[in-house]
């Protein structure tokens, strides 16, 4: 079964998924946030085939999420380092982690705790906030077309209004 090319969908979600939507990709990015940089270390941690890992790292590098650099400790090896674009995925991973802890929990308790380095205190979960700081749910948000909206996206945005 071939993968649908998401580039044809002028949608920020589709464009994001086109770059990071394959599930191994998100796990590779997760591991990079935990400090893994070398091919062998990704492979050991994820138990992923070298072919799949190589393809995912190539795509992540091509898309500017990783930068491939010569290792400082071993000049023959390479490291994959998150770029600014890659670092900006941190809230996405935290949102996925929060959702997973809520809807696919471990019976023994939370899998990890995230603490602010400066204070050592737990960080707050990811939420959508109003301009005044109030938590919002999907039911509290109105979506409108904007300057970059194409016909397909306008149809999607207006779909709820028809119901």
DSSP file (Angstrom, degrees, kcal/mol; ACC not computed):
  #  RESIDUE AA STRUCTURE BP1 BP2  ACC     N-H-->O    O-->H-N    N-H-->O    O-->H-N    TCO  KAPPA ALPHA  PHI   PSI    X-CA   Y-CA   Z-CA
    1    1 A X              0   0    0      0, 0.0     2,-0.2     0, 0.0     0, 0.0   0.000 360.0 360.0 360.0 123.7    0.0    0.0    0.0
    2    2 A X        -     0   0    0      1,-0.1     2,-0.3     0, 0.0     0, 0.0  -0.487 360.0-111.2 -84.2 153.0    1.6    3.3   -1.1
    3    3 A X        -     0   0    0     -2,-0.2     2,-0.2     1,-0.1    -1,-0.1  -0.619  30.7-116.3 -83.0 137.2    1.6    6.4    1.1
    4    4 A X        -     0   0    0     -2,-0.3     2,-0.8     1,-0.1    -1,-0.1  -0.528  27.5-118.2 -71.7 136.5   -0.5    9.3    0.1
    5    5 A X    >   -     0   0    0     -2,-0.2     3,-0.9     1,-0.2     4,-0.1  -0.683  25.0-167.2 -77.2 112.2    1.5   12.4   -0.8
    6    6 A X  G >  S+     0   0    0     -2,-0.8     3,-1.8     1,-0.2     5,-0.2   0.562  71.3  87.4 -80.4  -7.5    0.4   15.0    1.8
    7    7 A X  G 3  S+     0   0    0      1,-0.3    -1,-0.2    11,-0.1     8,-0.1   0.773  79.4  65.2 -61.4 -23.9    2.0   17.9   -0.1
    8    8 A X  G <  S+     0   0    0     -3,-0.9     2,-0.7     2,-0.1    -1,-0.3   0.666  86.8  80.6 -74.0 -14.6   -1.2   18.2   -2.1
    9    9 A X  S <  S-     0   0    0     -3,-1.8     2,-2.1    -4,-0.1     6,-0.1  -0.841  73.1-150.9 -95.4 113.0   -3.1   19.2    1.0
   10   10 A X        +     0   0    0     -2,-0.7   140,-0.4     4,-0.1     2,-0.3  -0.521  57.2 118.4 -82.5  74.9   -2.5   22.9    1.8
   11   11 A X     >  -     0   0    0     -2,-2.1     4,-2.6    -5,-0.2     5,-0.2  -0.999  67.7-134.6-144.0 134.8   -3.0   22.4    5.5
   12   12 A X  H  > S+     0   0    0     -2,-0.3     4,-1.9     1,-0.2     5,-0.2   0.855 108.6  50.7 -63.0 -34.6   -0.6   23.0    8.4
   13   13 A X  H  > S+     0   0    0      2,-0.2     4,-2.7     1,-0.2    -1,-0.2   0.936 112.0  46.5 -67.3 -45.6   -1.4   19.6   10.0
   14   14 A X  H  > S+     0   0    0      1,-0.2     4,-2.0     2,-0.2    -2,-0.2   0.901 112.5  50.2 -62.8 -41.0   -0.9   17.7    6.7
   15   15 A X  H  X S+     0   0    0     -4,-2.6     4,-0.8     2,-0.2    -1,-0.2   0.867 111.7  48.3 -67.5 -35.6    2.4   19.5    6.0
   16   16 A X  H >X S+     0   0    0     -4,-1.9     4,-2.6    -5,-0.2     3,-0.9   0.937 111.7  49.1 -67.0 -46.9    3.6   18.7    9.5
   17   17 A X  H 3X S+     0   0    0     -4,-2.7     4,-2.4     1,-0.3     5,-0.3   0.830 103.0  62.1 -62.6 -31.6    2.6   15.0    9.1
   18   18 A X  H 3< S+     0   0    0     -4,-2.0    -1,-0.3    -5,-0.2    -2,-0.2   0.820 114.9  33.9 -62.3 -29.6    4.4   14.9    5.8
   19   19 A X  H << S+     0   0    0     -3,-0.9    -2,-0.2    -4,-0.8    -1,-0.2   0.802 141.2   8.7 -94.8 -34.4    7.6   15.7    7.6
   20   20 A X  H  < S+     0   0    0     -4,-2.6     6,-0.2    -5,-0.1    -3,-0.2   0.299  92.6 106.0-131.6  10.2    7.2   13.9   11.0
   21   21 A X     <  +     0   0    0     -4,-2.4     2,-0.3    -5,-0.3    -3,-0.1   0.653  51.4  96.4 -76.0 -16.7    4.0   11.8   10.7
   22   22 A X  S >> S-     0   0    0     -5,-0.3     4,-1.3     1,-0.1     3,-0.9  -0.581  78.9-129.7 -75.4 134.6    5.6    8.4   10.4
   23   23 A X  H 3> S+     0   0    0     -2,-0.3     4,-1.6     1,-0.3     5,-0.1   0.811 104.9  55.1 -63.0 -33.5    5.6    6.8   13.9
   24   24 A X  H 3> S+     0   0    0      1,-0.2     4,-2.4     2,-0.2    -1,-0.3   0.888 103.7  59.2 -62.2 -35.2    9.3    5.8   13.9
   25   25 A X  H <> S+     0   0    0     -3,-0.9     4,-2.4     1,-0.2    -2,-0.2   0.920 104.1  48.1 -60.0 -45.7   10.1    9.5   13.2
   26   26 A X  H  X S+     0   0    0     -4,-1.3     4,-2.4    -6,-0.2    -1,-0.2   0.862 111.4  50.6 -65.3 -34.8    8.4   10.7   16.3
   27   27 A X  H  X S+     0   0    0     -4,-1.6     4,-2.4     2,-0.2    -1,-0.2   0.874 109.4  51.0 -70.5 -35.7   10.2    8.1   18.4
   28   28 A X  H  X S+     0   0    0     -4,-2.4     4,-2.0     2,-0.2    -2,-0.2   0.929 112.1  47.0 -63.8 -44.9   13.6    9.1   16.9
   29   29 A X  H  X S+     0   0    0     -4,-2.4     4,-1.9     2,-0.2    -2,-0.2   0.912 110.2  53.5 -63.4 -42.0   12.8   12.8   17.7
   30   30 A X  H  X S+     0   0    0     -4,-2.4     4,-0.9     1,-0.2    -2,-0.2   0.938 109.7  47.7 -55.8 -47.9   11.7   11.8   21.2
   31   31 A X  H  <>S+     0   0    0     -4,-2.4     5,-2.2     1,-0.2     3,-0.4   0.846 106.6  57.2 -65.4 -33.8   15.1   10.0   21.7
   32   32 A X  H ><5S+     0   0    0     -4,-2.0     3,-1.6     1,-0.2    -1,-0.2   0.883 102.5  55.2 -63.3 -37.6   17.0   13.0   20.4
   33   33 A X  H 3<5S+     0   0    0     -4,-1.9    -1,-0.2     1,-0.3    -2,-0.2   0.762 104.1  55.3 -66.1 -23.0   15.3   15.1   23.1
   34   34 A X  T 3<5S-     0   0    0     -4,-0.9    -1,-0.3    -3,-0.4    -2,-0.2   0.393 130.6 -95.6 -89.0   3.2   16.7   12.7   25.6
   35   35 A X  T < 5S+     0   0    0     -3,-1.6     2,-0.3     1,-0.3    -3,-0.2   0.423  74.6 143.9 104.3  -0.5   20.2   13.2   24.2
   36   36 A X      < +     0   0    0     -5,-2.2    -1,-0.3     1,-0.2    -2,-0.1  -0.560   7.8 154.1 -74.7 135.3   20.7   10.4   21.7
   37   37 A X        +     0   0    0     -2,-0.3    43,-2.8    44,-0.1     2,-0.3   0.574  41.2  82.9-132.0 -25.6   22.7   11.6   18.7
   38   38 A X  B  > S-A   79   0A   0     41,-0.2     4,-2.4     1,-0.1     3,-0.3  -0.651  73.2-126.7 -98.5 146.3   24.4    8.6   17.1
   39   39 A X  H  > S+     0   0    0     39,-0.5     4,-2.7    -2,-0.3     5,-0.2   0.909 110.2  49.7 -50.4 -52.4   23.0    6.1   14.7
   40   40 A X  H  > S+     0   0    0      1,-0.2     4,-2.7     2,-0.2    -1,-0.2   0.852 110.1  51.3 -60.6 -35.6   24.0    3.1   16.8
   41   41 A X  H  > S+     0   0    0     -3,-0.3     4,-2.4     2,-0.2    -1,-0.2   0.895 110.2  48.3 -70.8 -39.5   22.5    4.6   19.9
   42   42 A X  H  X S+     0   0    0     -4,-2.4     4,-2.7     2,-0.2     5,-0.3   0.943 113.7  48.4 -60.5 -45.8   19.1    5.3   18.2
   43   43 A X  H  X>S+     0   0    0     -4,-2.7     4,-2.2    -5,-0.2     5,-0.6   0.920 112.5  47.2 -62.7 -44.8   19.2    1.7   16.8
   44   44 A X  H  <5S+     0   0    0     -4,-2.7    -1,-0.2     2,-0.2    -2,-0.2   0.919 115.9  44.5 -62.3 -44.2   20.0    0.2   20.2
   45   45 A X  H  <5S+     0   0    0     -4,-2.4    -2,-0.2     1,-0.2    -1,-0.2   0.907 124.7  31.8 -67.9 -42.5   17.3    2.2   22.0
   46   46 A X  H  <5S-     0   0    0     -4,-2.7    -2,-0.2    -5,-0.2    -1,-0.2   0.645  91.3-136.9 -92.7 -16.1   14.5    1.7   19.5
   47   47 A X  T  <5 +     0   0    0     -4,-2.2     2,-0.3    -5,-0.3    -3,-0.2   0.929  50.7 157.1  54.2  46.6   15.4   -1.8   18.2
   48   48 A X      < -     0   0    0     -5,-0.6    -1,-0.2    -6,-0.2    -2,-0.1  -0.718  49.4 -99.2-101.9 149.2   14.7   -0.4   14.7
   49   49 A X     >  -     0   0    0     -2,-0.3     4,-2.6     1,-0.1     5,-0.2  -0.403  28.5-124.5 -66.9 145.6   16.1   -1.9   11.5
   50   50 A X  H  > S+     0   0    0      1,-0.2     4,-2.6     2,-0.2     5,-0.2   0.848 110.3  55.0 -60.2 -33.6   19.1    0.0   10.2
   51   51 A X  H  > S+     0   0    0      2,-0.2     4,-2.1     1,-0.2    -1,-0.2   0.936 111.4  42.4 -65.5 -46.7   17.4    0.5    6.8
   52   52 A X  H  > S+     0   0    0      2,-0.2     4,-2.5     1,-0.2     5,-0.2   0.928 115.6  49.7 -66.3 -45.0   14.3    2.1    8.4
   53   53 A X  H  X S+     0   0    0     -4,-2.6     4,-2.8     1,-0.2     5,-0.2   0.926 110.5  50.1 -60.5 -45.7   16.5    4.2   10.7
   54   54 A X  H  X S+     0   0    0     -4,-2.6     4,-2.3    -5,-0.2    -1,-0.2   0.917 111.7  48.2 -59.4 -44.3   18.7    5.4    7.9
   55   55 A X  H  X S+     0   0    0     -4,-2.1     4,-2.2     2,-0.2    -1,-0.2   0.913 113.2  47.2 -63.8 -42.9   15.7    6.4    5.8
   56   56 A X  H  X S+     0   0    0     -4,-2.5     4,-2.7     2,-0.2    -2,-0.2   0.915 112.3  49.0 -67.2 -42.3   14.1    8.3    8.7
   57   57 A X  H  X S+     0   0    0     -4,-2.8     4,-2.2     2,-0.2    -1,-0.2   0.885 110.3  52.1 -65.1 -37.6   17.3   10.1    9.6
   58   58 A X  H  X S+     0   0    0     -4,-2.3     4,-2.9    -5,-0.2    -1,-0.2   0.931 111.9  45.9 -61.4 -45.2   17.8   11.1    6.0
   59   59 A X  H  X S+     0   0    0     -4,-2.2     4,-2.4     2,-0.2    -2,-0.2   0.924 112.3  50.0 -64.8 -44.4   14.3   12.5    5.8
   60   60 A X  H  <>S+     0   0    0     -4,-2.7     5,-2.6     1,-0.2     6,-1.5   0.874 114.4  45.3 -62.5 -36.8   14.6   14.4    9.1
   61   61 A X  H ><5S+     0   0    0     -4,-2.2     3,-1.5     4,-0.2    -2,-0.2   0.922 112.1  50.7 -71.8 -44.8   17.9   15.9    7.9
   62   62 A X  H 3<5S+     0   0    0     -4,-2.9    -2,-0.2     1,-0.3    -1,-0.2   0.865 110.4  51.0 -59.3 -37.1   16.6   16.8    4.5
   63   63 A X  T 3<5S-     0   0    0     -4,-2.4    -1,-0.3    -5,-0.2    -2,-0.2   0.416 117.0-114.3 -84.1   1.8   13.6   18.5    6.2
   64   64 A X  T < 5S+     0   0    0     -3,-1.5    22,-0.4     2,-0.3    21,-0.4   0.688  86.6 114.6  77.5  18.0   15.9   20.5    8.5
   65   65 A X  S   <S+     0   0    0     -5,-2.6    18,-2.2    -6,-0.2     2,-0.3   0.807  81.4  30.0 -88.0 -34.0   14.8   18.9   11.7
   66   66 A X  E     -B   82   0A   0     -6,-1.5     2,-0.5    16,-0.2    -2,-0.3  -0.895  70.0-147.4-117.8 153.3   18.2   17.3   12.3
   67   67 A X  E     -B   81   0A   0     14,-2.6    14,-2.6    -2,-0.3     2,-0.6  -0.989  17.8-138.4-114.4 131.0   21.7   18.5   11.3
   68   68 A X  E     +B   80   0A   0     -2,-0.5     2,-0.3    12,-0.2    12,-0.2  -0.807  32.3 172.1 -92.3 122.5   24.2   15.7   10.5
   69   69 A X  E     -B   79   0A   0     10,-2.8    10,-3.3    -2,-0.6     2,-0.2  -0.920  39.0-100.5-129.8 152.8   27.6   16.5   12.0
   70   70 A X  E     -B   78   0A   0     -2,-0.3     8,-0.3     8,-0.2     2,-0.1  -0.522  51.0-105.4 -65.8 138.5   30.9   14.7   12.5
   71   71 A X        -     0   0    0      6,-2.9     6,-0.1     3,-0.6    -1,-0.1  -0.446  17.9-147.4 -67.9 137.2   31.2   13.4   16.0
   72   72 A X  S    S+     0   0    0      1,-0.2     3,-0.2    -2,-0.1    -1,-0.1   0.815 100.3  45.0 -72.5 -30.9   33.6   15.4   18.2
   73   73 A X  S    S+     0   0    0      1,-0.3     2,-0.3     2,-0.0    -1,-0.2   0.759 126.7  25.8 -86.2 -25.5   34.5   12.3   20.1
   74   74 A X    >   -     0   0    0      3,-0.1     3,-2.0     1,-0.1    -3,-0.6  -0.850  66.2-160.8-141.7 100.8   35.0   10.0   17.1
   75   75 A X  T 3  S+     0   0    0     -2,-0.3    -1,-0.1     1,-0.3    -3,-0.1   0.620  91.2  57.7 -59.9 -14.8   35.8   11.8   13.8
   76   76 A X  T 3  S+     0   0    0     -6,-0.1    -1,-0.3     2,-0.0     2,-0.2   0.677  99.4  70.5 -87.7 -18.2   34.7    8.7   11.8
   77   77 A X  S <  S-     0   0    0     -3,-2.0    -6,-2.9    -6,-0.1     2,-0.3  -0.542  71.3-138.0 -98.9 162.2   31.2    8.8   13.2
   78   78 A X  E     - B   0  70A   0     -8,-0.3   -39,-0.5    -2,-0.2     2,-0.4  -0.851   7.6-151.2-116.8 155.8   28.3   11.2   12.7
   79   79 A X  E     -AB  38  69A   0    -10,-3.3   -10,-2.8    -2,-0.3     2,-0.6  -0.938  10.0-140.6-122.9 149.3   25.8   12.7   15.1
   80   80 A X  E     - B   0  68A   0    -43,-2.8     2,-0.4    -2,-0.4   -12,-0.2  -0.950  25.7-173.0-111.4 113.6   22.2   13.8   14.4
   81   81 A X  E     - B   0  67A   0    -14,-2.6   -14,-2.6    -2,-0.6     2,-0.1  -0.895  27.3-111.8-114.8 134.3   21.5   17.0   16.3
   82   82 A X  E     - B   0  66A   0     -2,-0.4   -16,-0.2   -16,-0.2   -17,-0.1  -0.409  31.7-147.6 -62.6 132.9   18.1   18.7   16.6
   83   83 A X     >  -     0   0    0    -18,-2.2     4,-3.0    -2,-0.1     5,-0.2  -0.266  37.1 -90.0 -85.2-179.1   18.0   22.1   14.8
   84   84 A X  H  > S+     0   0    0      2,-0.2     4,-1.8     1,-0.2     5,-0.1   0.905 132.7  52.9 -59.1 -40.9   15.9   25.0   15.9
   85   85 A X  H  4 S+     0   0    0    -21,-0.4    -1,-0.2     1,-0.2     4,-0.2   0.903 111.3  46.2 -60.2 -42.0   13.1   23.6   13.8
   86   86 A X  H >4 S+     0   0    0    -22,-0.4     3,-1.9   -21,-0.3    -2,-0.2   0.908 109.0  53.8 -67.4 -43.1   13.5   20.3   15.5
   87   87 A X  H >< S+     0   0    0     -4,-3.0     3,-1.8     1,-0.3     4,-0.2   0.818  97.5  66.4 -62.2 -30.0   13.6   21.9   19.0
   88   88 A X  T 3< S+     0   0    0     -4,-1.8     3,-0.4     1,-0.3     4,-0.3   0.589  87.4  70.4 -68.5  -8.2   10.3   23.6   18.2
   89   89 A X  T <> S+     0   0    0     -3,-1.9     4,-2.1     1,-0.2     3,-0.4   0.519  70.4  96.1 -82.3  -5.4    8.7   20.1   18.2
   90   90 A X  H <> S+     0   0    0     -3,-1.8     4,-2.5     1,-0.2     5,-0.2   0.906  81.6  49.1 -55.1 -47.4    9.1   19.8   21.9
   91   91 A X  H  > S+     0   0    0     -3,-0.4     4,-2.4     1,-0.2    -1,-0.2   0.866 108.5  55.7 -61.4 -32.4    5.6   21.0   22.8
   92   92 A X  H  > S+     0   0    0     -3,-0.4     4,-2.3    -4,-0.3    -1,-0.2   0.941 109.8  45.0 -62.5 -46.7    4.2   18.6   20.2
   93   93 A X  H  X S+     0   0    0     -4,-2.1     4,-2.7     1,-0.2    -2,-0.2   0.891 112.2  51.7 -65.5 -38.9    6.0   15.7   22.0
   94   94 A X  H  X S+     0   0    0     -4,-2.5     4,-2.6    -5,-0.2    -1,-0.2   0.893 109.4  50.2 -64.6 -38.1    4.8   16.9   25.4
   95   95 A X  H  X S+     0   0    0     -4,-2.4     4,-2.3     2,-0.2    -2,-0.2   0.926 112.4  46.7 -65.2 -43.5    1.3   17.1   24.2
   96   96 A X  H  X S+     0   0    0     -4,-2.3     4,-2.6     2,-0.2    -2,-0.2   0.909 112.8  50.1 -63.1 -41.4    1.5   13.5   22.8
   97   97 A X  H  X S+     0   0    0     -4,-2.7     4,-2.5     2,-0.2    -2,-0.2   0.927 110.8  48.8 -63.1 -44.7    3.1   12.3   26.0
   98   98 A X  H  X S+     0   0    0     -4,-2.6     4,-1.7     1,-0.2    -1,-0.2   0.904 112.2  48.6 -61.8 -41.7    0.3   14.0   28.1
   99   99 A X  H  X S+     0   0    0     -4,-2.3     4,-3.0     1,-0.2     5,-0.3   0.921 111.8  50.0 -63.7 -43.5   -2.4   12.4   26.0
  100  100 A X  H  X S+     0   0    0     -4,-2.6     4,-2.4     1,-0.2    -2,-0.2   0.883 109.0  50.6 -63.8 -39.6   -0.7    9.0   26.3
  101  101 A X  H  < S+     0   0    0     -4,-2.5    -1,-0.2     1,-0.2    -2,-0.2   0.853 116.2  43.3 -66.6 -32.8   -0.4    9.2   30.0
  102  102 A X  H  < S+     0   0    0     -4,-1.7     3,-0.3    -5,-0.2    -2,-0.2   0.919 129.2  23.2 -77.5 -44.6   -4.1   10.1   30.2
  103  103 A X  H  < S+     0   0    0     -4,-3.0    -3,-0.2     1,-0.2    -2,-0.2   0.546 134.5  31.0-106.4  -9.1   -5.5    7.6   27.7
  104  104 A X  S  < S+     0   0    0     -4,-2.4    -1,-0.2    -5,-0.3    -2,-0.1  -0.381  85.0 172.6-140.7  58.6   -2.9    4.9   27.7
  105  105 A X        -     0   0    0     -3,-0.3     2,-0.5    -4,-0.2    -4,-0.1  -0.170  35.6-116.5 -72.7 162.3   -1.5    4.9   31.2
  106  106 A X    >   -     0   0    0      3,-0.3     3,-1.9     1,-0.1    -1,-0.1  -0.835  21.3-133.3 -91.6 132.1    1.0    2.6   32.8
  107  107 A X  T 3  S+     0   0    0     -2,-0.5    -1,-0.1     1,-0.3     3,-0.1   0.760 105.3  59.0 -60.1 -24.1   -0.6    0.7   35.7
  108  108 A X  T 3  S-     0   0    0      1,-0.3    -1,-0.3    -3,-0.0     2,-0.2   0.604 119.5 -98.3 -81.5 -11.0    2.5    1.5   37.8
  109  109 A X  S <  S-     0   0    0     -3,-1.9    -3,-0.3    -8,-0.0    -1,-0.3  -0.725  70.7  -6.9 123.4-175.0    2.1    5.2   37.4
  110  110 A X        -     0   0    0     -2,-0.2     3,-0.1     1,-0.1    -5,-0.0  -0.182  55.3-137.3 -56.6 144.9    3.5    8.0   35.2
  111  111 A X  S    S-     0   0    0      1,-0.2     2,-0.3     0, 0.0    -1,-0.1   0.792  79.9  -5.2 -76.6 -29.3    6.4    6.9   33.0
  112  112 A X        -     0   0    0      2,-0.0     2,-0.4     0, 0.0    -1,-0.2  -0.983  62.0-131.7-157.9 162.3    8.5   10.0   33.7
  113  113 A X        -     0   0    0     -2,-0.3     2,-0.5    -3,-0.1     9,-0.0  -0.974  16.7-146.3-120.7 135.1    8.3   13.3   35.4
  114  114 A X        -     0   0    0     -2,-0.4     9,-2.1     9,-0.2     2,-0.4  -0.891  20.1-175.9-105.0 125.4    9.3   16.5   33.8
  115  115 A X  B     -C  122   0B   0     -2,-0.5     2,-0.4     7,-0.3     7,-0.3  -0.917  31.7-111.6-121.9 145.1   10.9   19.2   36.0
  116  116 A X     >  -     0   0    0      5,-3.2     4,-3.4    -2,-0.4     5,-0.3  -0.622  25.8-140.5 -71.6 126.6   12.0   22.7   35.3
  117  117 A X  T  4 S+     0   0    0     -2,-0.4    -1,-0.2     1,-0.2     0, 0.0   0.899  97.5  51.9 -55.7 -44.4   15.8   22.7   35.5
  118  118 A X  T  4 S+     0   0    0      1,-0.2    -1,-0.2     2,-0.1    -2,-0.0   0.868 127.6  17.8 -64.4 -39.2   16.0   26.1   37.3
  119  119 A X  T  4 S-     0   0    0     -3,-0.3    -2,-0.2     2,-0.2    -1,-0.2   0.651  88.5-131.4-109.3 -20.3   13.5   25.3   40.1
  120  120 A X     <  +     0   0    0     -4,-3.4     2,-0.2     1,-0.3    -3,-0.1   0.575  65.0 131.7  75.1   8.5   13.3   21.5   40.1
  121  121 A X        -     0   0    0     -5,-0.3    -5,-3.2     1,-0.1    -1,-0.3  -0.640  66.9 -92.7 -95.0 152.1    9.5   21.8   40.2
  122  122 A X  B     -C  115   0B   0     -7,-0.3    -7,-0.3    -2,-0.2     2,-0.2  -0.282  40.8-123.6 -60.0 144.3    7.1   19.9   37.9
  123  123 A X        -     0   0    0     -9,-2.1     2,-0.2     1,-0.1    -9,-0.2  -0.524  27.3-105.4 -84.6 159.5    6.2   21.6   34.7
  124  124 A X        -     0   0    0     -2,-0.2     3,-0.1     1,-0.1    -1,-0.1  -0.552  39.0-102.8 -81.4 148.1    2.6   22.2   33.8
  125  125 A X        -     0   0    0     -2,-0.2     2,-0.3     1,-0.1    -1,-0.1  -0.223  45.7 -88.8 -64.2 161.9    0.9   20.1   31.1
  126  126 A X        +     0   0    0    -32,-0.2     2,-0.3   -35,-0.1    -1,-0.1  -0.574  57.0 165.4 -74.2 130.2    0.4   21.5   27.6
  127  127 A X        -     0   0    0     -2,-0.3     2,-0.5    -3,-0.1    10,-0.1  -0.972  41.2-113.2-140.8 155.8   -2.9   23.4   27.2
  128  128 A X  E     -D  136   0C   0      8,-0.6     8,-2.8    -2,-0.3     2,-0.4  -0.810  41.9-163.1 -86.4 128.8   -4.5   25.8   24.8
  129  129 A X  E     -D  135   0C   0     -2,-0.5     6,-0.2     6,-0.2     5,-0.0  -0.879  15.5-125.3-119.1 147.3   -4.9   29.1   26.5
  130  130 A X    >   -     0   0    0      4,-3.0     3,-1.8    -2,-0.4     6,-0.0  -0.260  44.1 -93.4 -74.0 172.9   -7.0   32.2   25.8
  131  131 A X  T 3  S+     0   0    0      1,-0.3    -1,-0.1     2,-0.1    -2,-0.0   0.823 130.4  50.8 -57.5 -31.3   -5.3   35.6   25.5
  132  132 A X  T 3  S-     0   0    0      2,-0.1    -1,-0.3     1,-0.0    -3,-0.0   0.433 125.3-101.3 -89.1   0.8   -6.1   36.1   29.2
  133  133 A X  S <  S+     0   0    0     -3,-1.8     2,-0.2     1,-0.3    -2,-0.1   0.485  72.7 144.6  96.4   3.2   -4.6   32.7   30.2
  134  134 A X        -     0   0    0      1,-0.1    -4,-3.0    -5,-0.0    -1,-0.3  -0.560  55.1-111.1 -77.0 137.9   -7.9   30.7   30.5
  135  135 A X  E     -D  129   0C   0     -2,-0.2     2,-0.4    -6,-0.2    -6,-0.2  -0.482  36.8-161.5 -69.2 136.4   -7.7   27.1   29.5
  136  136 A X  E     -D  128   0C   0     -8,-2.8    -8,-0.6    -2,-0.2     2,-0.2  -0.914   8.8-153.8-120.4 146.5   -9.7   26.3   26.3
  137  137 A X    >   -     0   0    0     -2,-0.4     3,-1.7   -10,-0.1     4,-0.3  -0.592  42.6 -94.9-103.1 174.8  -11.1   23.1   24.9
  138  138 A X  G >  S+     0   0    0      1,-0.3     3,-1.2    -2,-0.2    -1,-0.0   0.831 126.0  60.3 -58.4 -31.7  -11.8   22.4   21.2
  139  139 A X  G 3  S+     0   0    0      1,-0.2    -1,-0.3     3,-0.0    -3,-0.0   0.666 100.0  56.5 -71.0 -15.2  -15.4   23.4   21.9
  140  140 A X  G <  S+     0   0    0     -3,-1.7     2,-0.4     2,-0.0    -1,-0.2   0.439  92.3  86.3 -94.3  -0.9  -14.2   26.9   23.0
  141  141 A X    <   -     0   0    0     -3,-1.2     2,-0.5    -4,-0.3    -5,-0.0  -0.866  59.8-155.4-111.6 133.0  -12.4   27.8   19.8
  142  142 A X        -     0   0    0     -2,-0.4     2,-0.5     2,-0.0    -3,-0.0  -0.903  12.9-152.2-101.8 129.1  -13.8   29.3   16.6
  143  143 A X        +     0   0    0     -2,-0.5     2,-0.3    14,-0.2    -2,-0.0  -0.881  17.3 178.8-104.9 132.1  -11.9   28.6   13.4
  144  144 A X        -     0   0    0     -2,-0.5    14,-0.0     1,-0.0     2,-0.0  -0.900  33.3 -97.5-127.9 158.0  -12.1   31.1   10.6
  145  145 A X        -     0   0    0     -2,-0.3     2,-0.2     9,-0.1    -1,-0.0  -0.334  41.8-166.1 -67.3 157.4  -10.5   31.3    7.2
  146  146 A X    >   -     0   0    0     -2,-0.0     3,-2.0     0, 0.0    -1,-0.0  -0.761  40.4 -76.4-136.9-177.6   -7.4   33.4    6.8
  147  147 A X  T 3  S+     0   0    0      1,-0.3    -2,-0.0    -2,-0.2     0, 0.0   0.814 127.6  46.5 -55.5 -35.8   -5.3   34.9    4.0
  148  148 A X  T 3  S+     0   0    0      2,-0.0     2,-0.3     0, 0.0    -1,-0.3   0.339  81.6 125.8 -91.9   8.1   -3.6   31.6    3.1
  149  149 A X    <   -     0   0    0     -3,-2.0     2,-0.1     4,-0.1  -138,-0.1  -0.508  43.2-159.8 -72.6 125.5   -6.9   29.5    3.0
  150  150 A X     >  -     0   0    0   -140,-0.4     4,-2.6    -2,-0.3     5,-0.2  -0.417  36.3 -93.5 -93.2 178.9   -7.5   27.6   -0.2
  151  151 A X  H  > S+     0   0    0      1,-0.2     4,-2.2     2,-0.2     5,-0.1   0.883 123.6  51.0 -62.2 -41.0  -10.9   26.2   -1.3
  152  152 A X  H  > S+     0   0    0      1,-0.2     4,-1.8     2,-0.2    -1,-0.2   0.926 113.6  44.4 -63.6 -44.7  -10.4   22.8    0.2
  153  153 A X  H  > S+     0   0    0      2,-0.2     4,-3.1     1,-0.2     5,-0.2   0.886 111.0  54.2 -68.3 -38.1   -9.4   24.2    3.6
  154  154 A X  H  X S+     0   0    0     -4,-2.6     4,-2.4     1,-0.2    -1,-0.2   0.900 107.1  52.0 -60.9 -39.6  -12.3   26.7    3.5
  155  155 A X  H  X S+     0   0    0     -4,-2.2     4,-0.8     2,-0.2    -1,-0.2   0.910 112.1  45.7 -62.2 -42.3  -14.7   23.8    2.9
  156  156 A X  H >X S+     0   0    0     -4,-1.8     3,-0.8     2,-0.2     4,-0.6   0.936 112.8  49.4 -65.6 -46.7  -13.3   22.1    5.9
  157  157 A X  H 3< S+     0   0    0     -4,-3.1     3,-0.4     1,-0.3     4,-0.3   0.887 115.6  43.9 -60.3 -39.5  -13.4   25.2    8.1
  158  158 A X  H 3X S+     0   0    0     -4,-2.4     4,-1.0    -5,-0.2     3,-0.3   0.559  90.7  88.5 -83.7  -8.2  -17.0   25.9    7.1
  159  159 A X  H XX S+     0   0    0     -3,-0.8     4,-1.0    -4,-0.8     3,-0.9   0.905  85.3  52.1 -57.5 -45.8  -18.1   22.2    7.5
  160  160 A X  H 3< S+     0   0    0     -4,-0.6     3,-0.5    -3,-0.4    -1,-0.2   0.864 103.7  58.0 -61.3 -36.1  -19.0   22.6   11.1
  161  161 A X  H 34 S+     0   0    0     -4,-0.3    -1,-0.3    -3,-0.3    -2,-0.2   0.787 102.4  55.1 -66.2 -26.5  -21.1   25.6   10.4
  162  162 A X  H <<        0   0    0     -4,-1.0    -1,-0.2    -3,-0.9    -2,-0.2   0.794 360.0 360.0 -74.6 -29.0  -23.3   23.5    8.0
  163  163 A X     <        0   0    0     -4,-1.0    -1,-0.2    -3,-0.5    -2,-0.2   0.476 360.0 360.0 -71.8 360.0  -24.0   20.9   10.6
